[in-house]
C-alpha cells in the first residue's frame, strides 16, 4: 500500500495530477463539439500553429502563452478567411496552414537560441509544471468551462445546423469565432502538460469515445469529461511506475478506451 500511494507524496506529482485535471476538463468539453462539427483537423491545425507564436513570444520577452494564443487564433481566423475567399475545401486549407505554421516554428526555433526545450513544447512536460502554470491553466479551464456551460445549447445547434441557428436569431458569427477562441485558449492551457503534438488527442478522443457510448449530448459532455479526467489521472499515476512520459501514457490510455468503446458499440449493434 505504501508503494501504491508513493506518487501522492511528492509535490511534483501532486502538481502533475492537478494539471492533468485542469487540462482534461476544457479539452474534453470542446472535443464533443469538434467531433460533432467535424472540426478534428481544426484542433490539429491550431495545436500545431502555436509553435511560431511561442518562439516569437520568447524573443519579444512576453509570456509564451500570449504568443501561442495569438498564433493559434491567427491560424483559425486565417483558415476561415481563406475558406470564404477561395474554392479550396477546408480540410485542404487546414492541412496547408497548420503544416506551414508548424514548419515556420521549427525554422524559427532552430535559428534562434532559446532556453525553451523543443521536446517540452512538442510533447509537454507534465512533471515539470509549476505554480504559475497551474494558475494559467486553471484560469483558462474556468473561462472555457464557464463559456460552454452558458452557451452549450446554442453551440450544439450551431454545430448541427448553422442555417437553423441563424433563422432562430442566434449570433452565428459570434458562436463560430467564439468556439475558435475557446479552442485556441484550450490549446494554450494544455501546452505545458501535453505539448503541441499530443494535445490533439485530448481535443478529439474524449468526445469520440463519448459519442460511441451515448446518444444524448448532455450525457456526452459529462461522459467525455469523466473519461478524460480518469485517463489523465491514471496516466500520470502509471507514468510514475513505468518511468515514462506522462502525456504519451495518457494518450495511450485514451486510445485503448476508444478501441474498447468502438468494439463495445459494434457488439451492441449486432445484439
N, C-alpha and C positions, 0 to 999 in steps of 0.2 A: 504493500500500500504506500509506503514511504517513497518507493521508486516511481509509482504512478503519479503521485502528487508533486514530484520534484519540479516539473515545469512551472508550477504555480508559485514557487518560492522565489524565483528570480525576477527582479524588477524589469529586465528587458523582455522577458516572456510575458509579463503582465501587460506591458505596453503593446506588445505584439497582438495579444488577444483583444485588447481594446481597439487597436487599429483595424483588426480583422472585422469586427462588428461594424465600425464606422464606415468601412469600405463596402461591406456586403449589403447593407440596407439600401442606400441610394442606388447602387448599381442594379440590384435585384428589382427594385421598383421600375426603373427605367427599362430594364430588359423586357418586361411584359409589353410595353408599348412598342419597343423596337421590333420584337418578334411579330406582333400583330400588324404593324405598319409595313413590315418588310424592309426595315432600316438596318439590318445586320451589318451591311457594308458601310453604312454611315458611321456606326460605332467604331468600326475598324479604321475608317478614314480619320476620324477625329483623334483617336488614340495615337495614331502614327504621326499625325500632323503637328503634335505639340512639341516634337523634338527641336526644330529650329527655334521655336519660341523660348524653350528652356535655355539653349545656348546663348541666344541674343540677350536674354534677361540677365544671364551671368555676366556677360560683357558690359552691359549697361549698369550693373550694380543694383538692379531692382529685384524684388522677390521672384524666384523661379516660377512660382505658381501664377503670378501675373502674366509672365511671358507665355506660359503654357496655355492659359485660358485665352489669351489674345490670339495665339496661333490656331488653337482649336476652333474658336469662333470664326476666325477669318476663313478657315478651310470650309466650315459649314456654310457660311454665307456665300463664299465664292462658288462653291459647287451648286448652290441653289440658283445663283445668278446665271451661271453657265447653262444650267438645265433650261432656264426660261428663255435664253437667248441663243440657243444652238439646237441643231437637230440630233445631237448625240444623246443617247439614253443615259439615265442617271448612273447606272452601275458602271458604265464605261468611264464616265466623267470622274466618279469617285475613285476608280482604280488609278487613273492618271494623276489626279490631285494628291491622293494620300501617298502614293509611291514617290511622286515628285517632292512633296514636302519632307518625307522621311529621308530621301536621298540628300536633300539640302541640309537637313540637320546633321547627317553623318559627315558631310563635307565640312560644315562649319565646325563641328566638334574636333575633327582631325586637324583643321587649320589653326584653331585657337587653343592655346594651352589653358586648361581649366582644372580645378580641383574636384570637379564632379565626375565620378567614375561612370563610364558609359554603361557598364553592366548593371549598375544600380538604376540607371534611367530606363534601360530596356526591360529588365526583369524584376525591378523592385528590390527593396531591402527591408522586409518586414521586421526583422530582428534588430534593425538599427534605427528605428523611429524614436524621436524624442518628444518632449512635451509640446514644442511648437508644432510639430507635425500632427499631433493628436488634436490640438486646438483648431488647426486649419481644417483637417478632415471632419472634425466634429461640427464646425460651423457650416461646412458645405453639406454635410448629411442633414442638418436641421433645415437648411434652405430647400434642398431638393425634396426631402420628405414632406415638408410643410406645403410646398407648391403642389406636389402631386396629390396630397391629402385634400387640398382645397378644390382642385380642378380636375380630378381624375375622370369624372364622368364626361366633361367636355373634351378632354384629351382622348378618351375612348371613342366618342362619336367622331372626332376628327380623324382618328386612325382608321376607322371603318368606312366612313362616308363623309369626306370633306364637303361635298356638294350639299348634303342634307344639313350639315352643321352650318354652312353659310346661309341656307334657306331659313334656318331657325334663328338667325341673327347672331350667331356666335362669332367672336373675333378670330376668324380662321388664321389670318396672318399672324396675329399675336400668339396663338396656340402653336403654330408651326415653328416660328422662330424662338418662342419661349422654350419649347421642347429641345431645340438645338442648344440653347443656352444652358439648360439643365444638364444636357448630355456633356457639354464641354466642362461644366463645373464638376460633374461626377468623375470625369477622366482625371481632372486635376487632383481631386480628393484621393483617388486611388493610385496616383502616380508613384508616391513614395512606397506604397505597400506592394503593388503588383507590377509596376512598371508599364512601359508603353505597350509591349507586345502581349503580355498576359492579361491586361485589363479587358481586352475584347471578350475573353471567356467569361468574365464577371458580368459583362453587359449583355450577354446572349444566353449562356447556359441556364441560369435560374429560370428565366422566362420560358425557354424552350421546354425545360423539364416540367414546369407547372402547366404549360399548355397541353402536354400529353396526359396529364393526370386529372384535369378538371375542365368543365365546360362553362363555369361561371367566372366572370372576370374578377369579381371581388375576392373569390376564393383563390384565383390565380395569383393576385397580388400577395396575399398572405402566405400562400404556399411557396412562392418564389423567394420571399424574404426568409422564411424558415429554412429552406434548403440552402440558401446562400450563407446564412449565419452558421448553420451546423457544419457545412463543408469547410467554411473558413476557420472556425474554431478547431475543428478536428484536424484540419491540415496543418495549422500552426503547432498543435499538440504533437502530431505524429512526426513532424519535421524535427522536433527536439530529439526524439529517439532514433530516427533514421539518419540524422546528421545530413539532412537535405535542405534545400532552399524552401522556404515556406510557400511562396507564391506558386511554383510549379506543383507542389504537393496538393494545394487547394484545387488547382485546375484539374489535376488527375482525378481527384475525388468527384468533382463536378462532372467530368467526362464519364466516370463509372456510373454516377447517378443517372445521367442522360441515357446511357445504354440500358440500364435497368428499367427506366421509365418507358423507353421505346419497346423493349421486349414485353413489358407488362401490358402496355396498351395494345400490342399486337395479339397477345394471348386473349385479352378481354374481347377484342373484336371477333376472334374465332369462336369464343364461347357463346 
